[in-house]
C-alpha cells in the first residue's frame, strides 16, 4: 500500500478537517513527514501540513473496508 513507511496509513487516517482541507499534526514522526512531503502527499500551507489531492487519494485507497 504505502511502501516503506509503515505508519503512513495511520498518519493519513489521523488527518483532521480544517474547513475544506485535511491537515496532519507536526507531532508525527519527522521521517514519515519528510517522506510524505517528498512523495507529494502533503504540502505546507500557512504553517500547516495539508494533504494534497494525491494524499487524499492514497488515504481513500487504504481505507479499512
Order of alpha helices (4+ residues) and beta strands (2+ residues): alpha-beta-beta-alpha-beta-beta-alpha
